[in-house]
Amino acid sequence: MVLLRSNPVRYVDPAAETRRRTDGPSERARVIPMDAWREDDAFVIEFELPGLDAEAIGLDAERGVVTITAERPDLTDDIEPIVAERPRGTFRRHLVLGENLDVDDCVAKYDAGVLTLRVPLARETRSHKIPISSPEEPRPDAASTERGGGS
């Protein structure tokens, strides 16, 4: 018997996303940083999105793929930036969730620049106790019959 431990959350390589979304050498990467871990019967994923309003963030799930989009608008033309280090524009990240996660029951929360997504394990994959039964004690009349007792 072989037991394999697999990661139920796969994601598109951030470096590949960066290469695909940069328009020029001076444009900064627009990758949404994330951390993910298992907590009890769920996976928790945190995305770092500082300085955005919750209304500027989109979260969609379709066929086991979760897509996070966010937008930080460009500075208006009437502003002359002295320093402009924060990336602007549209940010996007795709996560392919495994079949052992229940995408339909996801819960999302945005607080202090961090979007937290809690994805429960599918009911079939949650750890649970398996009851152990023991053979029933023989009935007194059955035990005497087996030993040759009785008429």
C-alpha positions as CSV (number, residue, x, y, z in Angstrom):
1,M,0.0,0.0,0.0
2,V,1.3,3.4,-0.9
3,L,0.1,6.5,0.8
4,L,0.7,9.8,-0.9
5,R,0.4,13.2,0.6
6,S,-0.8,15.8,-1.9
7,N,-1.4,19.5,-1.8
8,P,-5.1,20.2,-2.4
9,V,-4.3,23.7,-3.5
10,R,-2.4,24.2,-6.7
11,Y,-1.8,27.6,-8.1
12,V,-0.4,29.2,-11.2
13,D,3.3,30.1,-10.8
14,P,3.5,33.7,-9.6
15,A,6.7,34.3,-11.7
16,A,4.8,33.1,-14.8
17,E,1.9,35.4,-14.0
18,T,4.3,38.3,-13.6
19,R,5.9,37.7,-17.0
20,R,2.5,37.4,-18.6
21,R,1.2,40.6,-17.0
22,T,4.1,43.1,-17.3
23,D,4.0,45.5,-20.2
24,G,7.5,46.7,-20.0
25,P,10.8,46.3,-18.1
26,S,10.0,49.2,-15.8
27,E,6.6,47.9,-14.7
28,R,6.6,46.3,-11.3
29,A,5.3,42.8,-10.8
30,R,1.6,42.6,-10.0
31,V,1.5,39.3,-8.1
32,I,-0.8,38.9,-5.2
33,P,1.3,37.3,-2.4
34,M,-0.3,34.5,-0.5
35,D,0.2,32.0,2.4
36,A,-1.8,28.8,2.7
37,W,-2.1,26.2,5.5
38,R,-4.4,23.5,6.9
39,E,-6.4,24.4,10.0
40,D,-8.7,21.7,11.4
41,D,-11.1,20.6,8.7
42,A,-10.3,23.5,6.3
43,F,-7.6,25.1,4.3
44,V,-6.9,28.8,5.0
45,I,-5.5,31.0,2.3
46,E,-4.4,34.6,3.0
47,F,-3.8,37.1,0.2
48,E,-2.0,40.3,0.8
49,L,-3.8,43.3,-0.7
50,P,-2.9,46.4,1.3
51,G,-4.4,49.8,0.6
52,L,-7.5,48.5,-1.3
53,D,-11.1,48.8,-0.4
54,A,-13.1,45.6,-0.2
55,E,-15.1,46.8,-3.2
56,A,-12.0,46.8,-5.4
57,I,-11.5,43.0,-4.8
58,G,-13.2,40.3,-6.8
59,L,-13.4,36.7,-5.7
60,D,-15.0,34.1,-8.0
61,A,-15.1,30.3,-8.1
62,E,-15.9,28.2,-11.1
63,R,-15.2,24.4,-11.6
64,G,-12.8,24.2,-8.7
65,V,-10.8,27.3,-9.8
66,V,-10.8,30.3,-7.5
67,T,-9.9,33.6,-9.1
68,I,-8.9,36.7,-7.1
69,T,-8.8,40.0,-8.9
70,A,-8.0,43.5,-7.4
71,E,-7.5,46.9,-8.9
72,R,-5.5,49.8,-7.7
73,P,-6.3,52.7,-10.0
74,D,-3.6,54.8,-11.7
75,L,-2.8,58.2,-10.3
76,T,-4.9,60.9,-11.9
77,D,-3.3,63.3,-14.5
78,D,-3.5,66.2,-12.1
79,I,-1.1,64.5,-9.7
80,E,2.7,64.7,-10.3
81,P,4.2,61.9,-8.4
82,I,7.5,62.4,-6.6
83,V,7.8,58.7,-5.7
84,A,5.5,56.0,-7.1
85,E,6.7,52.6,-5.9
86,R,3.3,50.9,-5.3
87,P,2.2,48.8,-8.2
88,R,-1.1,50.0,-9.9
89,G,-3.5,48.4,-12.3
90,T,-5.2,45.0,-12.2
91,F,-3.9,42.1,-10.1
92,R,-5.1,38.6,-10.6
93,R,-4.4,35.2,-9.1
94,H,-5.8,31.8,-9.9
95,L,-5.9,28.8,-7.5
96,V,-6.9,25.3,-8.7
97,L,-8.5,23.6,-5.7
98,G,-8.5,19.9,-5.3
99,E,-11.6,17.7,-5.4
100,N,-11.2,17.2,-1.6
101,L,-12.1,20.8,-0.9
102,D,-15.6,22.2,-0.8
103,V,-15.5,25.3,-2.9
104,D,-19.3,25.9,-2.5
105,D,-18.9,26.5,1.3
106,C,-15.9,29.0,1.1
107,V,-15.9,31.9,3.5
108,A,-14.0,35.1,2.7
109,K,-13.1,38.0,4.9
110,Y,-11.1,41.2,4.2
111,D,-9.4,43.0,7.1
112,A,-6.4,45.2,7.5
113,G,-5.2,44.6,3.9
114,V,-5.5,40.8,4.1
115,L,-8.1,38.7,2.2
116,T,-8.6,35.5,4.1
117,L,-10.3,32.6,2.3
118,R,-11.4,29.6,4.4
119,V,-12.1,26.5,2.2
120,P,-13.5,23.5,4.1
121,L,-12.6,20.0,3.3
122,A,-15.3,18.1,1.5
123,R,-17.3,16.1,3.9
124,E,-16.1,12.8,2.4
125,T,-12.4,13.7,3.1
126,R,-12.8,15.0,6.7
127,S,-11.1,12.9,9.3
128,H,-13.6,11.2,11.6
129,K,-13.7,8.5,14.2
130,I,-14.5,5.0,12.9
131,P,-16.4,2.9,15.4
132,I,-15.0,-0.4,16.3
133,S,-17.5,-3.2,17.1
134,S,-16.7,-6.5,18.8
135,P,-18.4,-9.8,18.2
136,E,-21.6,-10.1,20.1
137,E,-21.4,-12.2,23.3
138,P,-22.9,-15.7,22.6
139,R,-26.4,-16.2,23.9
140,P,-26.5,-18.5,26.8
141,D,-28.8,-21.0,25.0
142,A,-26.5,-21.0,21.9
143,A,-23.4,-21.6,24.0
144,S,-24.9,-24.7,25.6
145,T,-26.1,-26.0,22.2
146,E,-22.6,-25.7,20.8
147,R,-21.1,-27.6,23.7
148,G,-23.5,-30.5,23.2
149,G,-25.7,-29.4,26.0
150,G,-29.5,-29.3,25.7
151,S,-31.7,-32.2,24.5
